[in-house]
């Protein structure tokens, strides 16, 4: 009998070129109540995303035809999919690999081999974060006029990553730990973004990010 959990009615897109891993992870996640659709590489995943909008993407990093980095860049550029949480699975566990993965746009970076229970915990945590963000965004839409910033503001990939964390309510120290950089570096990024946007504080920066679907 299938175990029921918070996974019921949640659809996950699982992408990996290893059929054995696909089979094992798919079975485990389906047992926990998730609906799982699969793809063998990033290009195939993009074709799936043309017709499906999953609640989360679980993606291998190194794949033929299109790797995980390229896929996530496509996902983040498309307003229809930019909000979807992404979990990277990778055999590369060095600090610089984790930083690259997170800076590219992944929300979670897990190193193979991993415990299935940890994967489920990370999936459930990411889905809860996404749900809270959507609820906050819906509430914010009725809380006065939208934040106004110059129309031509452009954030660097790292600044975009930082503002996504700011929008989640994370402190500079927590963001620094997540990206494996110094707190001073994060403070510098936040200061630069306040200068670019003309906003006054982190709260306004978070509202702006949420209202413009950057988070």
C-alpha positions as CSV (number, residue, x, y, z in Angstrom):
1,X,0.0,0.0,0.0
2,X,1.3,3.4,-0.9
3,X,2.4,5.6,2.0
4,X,0.6,8.9,2.1
5,X,2.3,12.1,3.0
6,X,2.6,15.8,2.1
7,X,3.6,14.6,-1.3
8,X,0.1,13.8,-2.4
9,X,-0.9,15.7,-5.5
10,X,2.6,17.2,-5.9
11,X,4.3,16.6,-9.2
12,X,8.1,16.3,-9.5
13,X,10.2,16.3,-12.6
14,X,13.2,14.0,-12.1
15,X,16.0,14.3,-14.7
16,X,19.0,12.0,-14.8
17,X,20.8,10.0,-17.5
18,X,21.3,7.0,-15.2
19,X,18.3,4.7,-15.7
20,X,19.0,2.9,-12.4
21,X,18.9,6.1,-10.4
22,X,15.8,7.2,-12.1
23,X,14.1,3.9,-11.3
24,X,15.1,3.9,-7.6
25,X,14.4,7.5,-6.9
26,X,11.1,7.5,-8.8
27,X,9.9,4.4,-6.9
28,X,10.9,5.9,-3.6
29,X,9.2,9.3,-4.2
30,X,6.1,7.7,-5.6
31,X,5.9,5.5,-2.5
32,X,6.0,8.7,-0.5
33,X,3.0,10.1,-2.4
34,X,4.5,12.2,-5.2
35,X,3.7,12.0,-8.8
36,X,7.0,11.7,-10.7
37,X,7.6,12.5,-14.4
38,X,11.1,11.8,-15.8
39,X,13.5,12.9,-18.5
40,X,17.0,11.7,-19.4
41,X,18.7,15.1,-20.0
42,X,18.1,18.8,-19.9
43,X,16.9,19.0,-23.5
44,X,14.3,16.3,-23.0
45,X,13.3,18.1,-19.7
46,X,12.6,21.4,-21.6
47,X,10.3,19.5,-23.9
48,X,8.5,18.1,-20.9
49,X,8.2,21.6,-19.4
50,X,6.5,22.9,-22.5
51,X,3.4,20.8,-21.5
52,X,3.9,20.3,-17.7
53,X,4.5,22.7,-14.8
54,X,5.9,20.5,-12.0
55,X,6.0,21.7,-8.4
56,X,9.7,20.9,-8.2
57,X,12.6,19.8,-10.4
58,X,15.2,17.3,-9.3
59,X,18.1,17.3,-11.7
60,X,21.5,15.7,-12.2
61,X,24.2,18.1,-13.0
62,X,26.4,16.2,-15.6
63,X,24.2,14.9,-18.5
64,X,24.7,14.5,-22.2
65,X,23.1,17.0,-24.7
66,X,22.2,19.6,-22.0
67,X,23.6,19.6,-18.5
68,X,21.9,20.7,-15.3
69,X,23.5,24.2,-15.3
70,X,22.1,25.0,-18.8
71,X,18.7,23.6,-17.9
72,X,18.4,25.7,-14.8
73,X,19.4,28.9,-16.7
74,X,16.5,28.2,-19.1
75,X,14.1,27.5,-16.3
76,X,15.0,30.7,-14.4
77,X,14.7,32.9,-17.5
78,X,11.1,31.7,-18.3
79,X,8.5,33.5,-16.1
80,X,6.3,30.4,-16.3
81,X,8.9,28.2,-14.6
82,X,11.2,30.7,-12.8
83,X,9.5,30.1,-9.4
84,X,10.0,26.3,-9.5
85,X,12.3,25.0,-6.8
86,X,15.3,23.1,-8.2
87,X,17.4,20.4,-6.4
88,X,20.7,19.4,-8.0
89,X,22.1,15.9,-7.6
90,X,25.8,15.6,-8.3
91,X,28.7,13.3,-7.8
92,X,30.9,16.4,-7.4
93,X,31.0,17.4,-3.8
94,X,33.7,20.1,-3.6
95,X,32.9,23.5,-2.2
96,X,33.3,25.2,-5.6
97,X,30.9,22.8,-7.2
98,X,28.2,23.5,-4.6
99,X,28.8,27.3,-5.0
100,X,28.5,27.0,-8.8
101,X,25.3,25.0,-8.6
102,X,23.7,27.4,-6.2
103,X,24.9,30.5,-8.1
104,X,23.5,29.0,-11.3
105,X,20.0,28.9,-9.7
106,X,19.5,25.7,-7.9
107,X,17.9,25.9,-4.4
108,X,19.4,22.7,-3.0
109,X,22.6,20.9,-3.9
110,X,22.9,17.2,-2.8
111,X,25.9,15.0,-3.4
112,X,25.7,11.4,-4.6
113,X,25.4,8.9,-3.1
114,X,22.6,10.2,-0.8
115,X,20.2,8.8,1.7
116,X,16.6,8.6,0.2
117,X,15.2,10.0,3.5
118,X,17.4,13.0,3.2
119,X,16.2,13.6,-0.4
120,X,12.6,13.4,0.7
121,X,13.3,15.8,3.5
122,X,14.9,18.3,1.2
123,X,12.0,18.0,-1.3
124,X,9.4,18.6,1.4
125,X,11.4,21.5,2.8
126,X,11.7,23.1,-0.6
127,X,8.0,22.6,-1.4
128,X,7.0,24.2,1.9
129,X,9.3,27.2,1.2
130,X,7.7,27.6,-2.2
131,X,4.2,27.4,-0.8
132,X,5.0,30.1,1.9
133,X,6.5,32.3,-0.8
134,X,3.4,32.0,-3.0
135,X,1.1,32.7,0.0
136,X,3.2,35.7,0.9
137,X,3.1,36.9,-2.7
138,X,-0.7,36.6,-2.8
139,X,-1.1,38.6,0.4
140,X,1.4,41.2,-0.8
141,X,-0.6,41.8,-4.0
142,X,-3.3,43.4,-1.9
143,X,-1.1,45.4,0.4
144,X,-0.8,48.7,-1.3
145,X,0.9,49.9,-4.5
146,X,3.7,47.9,-6.1
147,X,7.3,48.9,-5.4
148,X,8.6,51.2,-8.1
149,X,12.2,50.9,-9.4
150,X,13.9,52.1,-12.6
151,X,12.7,49.9,-15.5
152,X,16.2,49.2,-16.7
153,X,17.6,47.7,-13.5
154,X,19.8,44.7,-14.3
155,X,21.0,42.3,-11.6
156,X,24.0,40.0,-12.0
157,X,23.4,36.3,-11.6
158,X,24.8,36.4,-8.1
159,X,22.7,39.4,-7.1
160,X,19.6,37.6,-8.4
161,X,20.5,34.6,-6.3
162,X,21.0,36.8,-3.2
163,X,17.8,38.7,-3.7
164,X,15.9,35.3,-3.9
165,X,17.2,34.4,-0.5
166,X,16.4,37.9,0.8
167,X,12.8,37.5,-0.4
168,X,12.6,34.2,1.6
169,X,13.4,36.2,4.8
170,X,16.9,34.8,5.2
171,X,19.5,36.9,7.1
172,X,22.8,37.9,5.4
173,X,24.6,35.4,7.7
174,X,22.4,32.6,6.5
175,X,22.8,33.6,2.9
176,X,26.5,33.7,3.3
177,X,26.5,30.2,4.7
178,X,24.3,28.9,1.9
179,X,26.5,30.4,-0.8
180,X,29.8,29.6,1.1
181,X,31.0,33.2,1.0
182,X,31.6,35.9,3.7
183,X,28.8,37.8,5.2
184,X,30.6,41.0,4.1
185,X,30.3,39.8,0.5
186,X,26.5,39.4,0.9
187,X,26.2,42.8,2.5
188,X,28.1,44.3,-0.5
189,X,25.7,42.6,-2.9
190,X,22.6,43.9,-1.0
191,X,24.1,47.4,-0.8
192,X,24.7,47.3,-4.6
193,X,21.2,46.2,-5.3
194,X,19.7,49.0,-3.1
195,X,21.9,51.4,-5.0
196,X,20.7,50.1,-8.4
197,X,17.0,50.0,-7.4
198,X,16.8,53.2,-5.3
199,X,15.1,51.2,-2.6
200,X,15.7,51.9,1.1
201,X,16.0,48.6,2.9
202,X,15.9,44.8,2.6
203,X,12.1,44.7,3.2
204,X,11.5,46.8,0.1
205,X,14.0,44.7,-1.8
206,X,12.2,41.5,-0.9
207,X,8.8,43.0,-1.9
208,X,10.2,44.1,-5.2
209,X,11.7,40.6,-5.9
210,X,8.4,38.9,-5.0
211,X,6.2,41.3,-7.0
212,X,8.4,40.9,-10.1
213,X,8.5,37.0,-9.8
214,X,12.3,37.0,-9.2
215,X,11.9,34.9,-6.0
